[in-house]
Amino acid sequence: LTLAFLGDVPEPALSEVDAAAREVAARCSAFDLACSGAGAFPGPGRPSVLWAGLRGESLPRLEDLRRRLADALRSRGVP
């Protein structure tokens, strides 16, 4: 599950990414998500990207987790 796609991160910035992720995870309790469909791009015969749809009452919590991670990364200078 991708919460933030960072691309190539210079090695000196990895500690900032790690600190941001740990900070956010420490303030997040577990929650359930359910899969709702799956697929591949460009197609199942030769996939380069796999995806899974999510559903459930916890989707707002997942979005909050994504937002808090993005904020924590930005505050550490990680775009």
N, C-alpha and C positions, 0 to 999 in steps of 0.2 A: 504494500500500500504506500503510495507516494504522497507525502504531506507537503513536501517542498522539493522541487527539482533544482539542484544547485549547479549542475554541469561540472566542469573541472574546477576543483577547489585547490588553491595553492596550499602546499603542506603547512605553512605557518598558520593558516586560517582554520585548519582542521580542529585545533583545540577550542576555538571559538564556536564552531559548529557543535562539537561534542558538549560543551558547557551549556549552550542554548537548549539542546535536546534534553539533557539531564535536568535542567531547571524546569522546563515545561512538564516533563514526565513526572517529576516529583510532586507536582501540584495537580495531577490528573488521576482520578480513580478509574478503575476498569469499567468498561461498558460493552454491551453486546451489539453486534451488527449482523445482518443477514445478507447473504448473497442473493442477487436477483438477476440472473442471466449472466452470460459470459460470451466472449467473442474474441476475434483476432483481426488485426490490420496487417497487411491489406486484405488478407483472407485466410481461412483455415488451412489451405493447401500450402501456403508459404508465409507463415506469420512472422512479423518482426515486432509486433506489440500484442500482448495479451491484455484483455480488460475483463473486469468483473463489475457488474452493477451492484449497488448496495441499497438496502432498504431498511427501514426500521425507525422506531421512535428515537433512537440515539443519533440519527444523522446530524441534528443540531450540535450535539456534543463533539462529533467528529469535526465539524466545521469550526467550532470554537478551538479545538486542539490545533487545527491547521493555522488559524489566525494567530493564536498565541505563539506558535513556533515561528511564524513569519515575523512577528513583532520582535521576538527575542533575537532572531538572526539579524534583523535590521539594526537593532540597538547595539549589536556587536560589530557592525560594519560589514556583514555578510549579505550581499545582494540576493 
